[in-house]
């Protein structure tokens, strides 16, 4: 089964996390993809490390604990992207999320095919020829799609 890294800011809010978990990930699974989910914390170790770091707030160790956690998360996401057959980038927001943009660029540098999904109806492109930032779109060879169904179909050329 082919794997797809899901680059998305949806994990930051309970409002969007529900859509991510209940609609987007199941749609990918139904199409035969194994989603590589950077938001997954199945064993609770990330939440535990974050709570531990937060307990240090105000102390000199606080920033160090957060930097260590951030490095751990970044390295884990890097490994997920490196192991992916494709990348699906959620492009919602008034501008593309900076972390998502970085993940798109990293995947492009590795030669991993990527598609974008933009459900947000606001116009944010540099001009009428693009949906979002033209540089971001340049690194999405599988296109930018306006529905989950279209995005899943757009990923098909990368499926093994």
C-alpha positions in Angstrom: 0.0 0.0 0.0 1.3 3.5 -0.9 1.9 6.0 1.8 1.0 9.7 1.8 2.4 12.3 4.2 -0.4 14.7 5.1 1.1 18.2 5.6 -1.5 20.3 7.3 -2.2 22.9 10.0 -5.5 21.1 10.9 -4.0 19.6 14.1 -3.7 23.0 15.8 -7.5 23.5 16.4 -10.1 21.1 17.7 -12.5 22.5 15.0 -10.2 21.4 12.1 -8.8 18.3 13.9 -12.2 16.7 13.8 -12.4 17.2 10.0 -8.9 15.9 9.6 -9.6 12.7 11.6 -13.1 12.1 10.5 -13.1 13.0 6.8 -9.6 13.6 5.3 -7.7 10.6 6.7 -10.6 8.1 6.1 -10.9 9.3 2.5 -7.2 8.6 1.9 -7.5 5.2 3.5 -10.6 4.4 1.4 -8.5 5.1 -1.7 -5.8 2.7 -0.7 -3.3 5.1 0.9 -1.6 4.7 4.2 -1.7 8.2 5.7 1.5 9.3 7.4 0.1 11.6 10.1 2.5 14.1 11.7 -0.2 14.9 14.2 -0.4 11.3 15.5 0.6 10.8 19.1 -0.7 7.3 19.6 1.3 6.6 22.8 0.8 10.1 24.2 4.6 10.7 24.5 4.5 14.1 22.7 1.6 15.3 24.9 3.4 14.1 27.9 6.7 15.8 26.9 4.8 19.0 26.2 3.1 18.9 29.6 6.5 18.3 31.2 8.0 21.2 29.4 5.1 23.5 30.3 5.6 22.6 34.0 8.9 24.3 33.7 7.5 27.6 32.5 9.3 30.5 34.0 12.5 28.5 34.7 15.7 28.5 32.7 15.0 24.9 31.6 11.7 25.8 29.9 13.1 27.0 26.6 15.6 24.1 26.5 12.8 21.6 27.0 10.7 23.1 24.3 13.7 23.3 21.9 14.3 19.6 22.5 10.7 18.7 21.9 10.6 20.8 18.8 13.7 19.1 17.5 12.2 15.7 18.2 8.9 16.5 16.4 10.8 18.0 13.4 13.1 15.0 13.1 10.1 12.6 13.3 8.2 14.6 10.6 11.4 14.6 8.4 11.5 10.8 8.6 7.8 10.5 7.7 8.3 12.6 4.6 11.4 10.7 3.6 9.4 7.5 3.8 6.4 8.8 1.9 5.4 7.9 -1.7 3.5 11.2 -2.0 2.5 14.3 0.0 -0.9 15.9 0.3 -0.7 19.5 1.5 -3.7 21.3 3.0 -3.5 24.9 1.8 -6.3 26.4 3.8 -6.0 29.8 5.5 -5.4 33.4 4.5 -1.9 32.2 3.5 -0.4 28.8 3.3 0.8 27.6 6.7 4.6 28.1 6.9 5.2 24.6 8.3 3.1 23.1 5.4 5.0 25.2 2.9 8.3 23.9 4.4 7.1 20.3 4.1 6.1 20.9 0.5 9.5 22.2 -0.3 11.3 19.4 1.5 9.2 16.8 -0.4 9.9 18.5 -3.7 13.7 18.5 -3.0 13.4 14.8 -2.4 11.4 14.2 -5.6 8.3 13.1 -3.8 5.2 14.0 -5.8 2.7 16.3 -4.1 -0.8 17.5 -4.4 -2.6 20.4 -2.7 -6.0 20.6 -1.2 -7.7 24.0 -0.7 -11.2 24.0 0.8 -10.9 27.6 1.9 -12.9 29.8 -0.5 -10.9 33.0 -0.1 -8.7 34.1 -3.0 -5.0 34.2 -2.0 -3.1 33.7 -5.2 -0.5 36.0 -6.5 -2.8 36.5 -9.6 -5.9 34.9 -11.1 -3.8 32.1 -12.6 -3.0 30.5 -9.2 -5.0 29.3 -6.2 -2.3 30.1 -3.6 1.2 31.4 -3.7 2.7 30.7 -7.1 5.9 29.3 -5.6 4.0 26.9 -3.4 1.9 25.8 -6.4 5.1 25.3 -8.5 6.1 22.5 -6.1 2.7 20.7 -6.3 3.0 18.8 -9.6 -0.1 16.8 -8.9 -2.2 20.0 -8.8 -4.2 22.0 -6.3 -7.7 20.5 -5.8 -10.8 22.1 -4.3 -12.5 18.9 -2.9 -11.1 16.0 -0.9 -12.3 13.6 -3.6 -10.5 15.5 -6.3 -7.3 15.6 -4.2 -7.4 11.9 -3.6 -7.8 11.3 -7.4 -5.0 13.8 -8.0 -2.7 11.7 -5.9 -3.4 8.6 -8.0 -0.4 8.9 -10.3 1.9 8.5 -7.3 0.2 5.4 -6.0 2.1 2.1 -6.4 
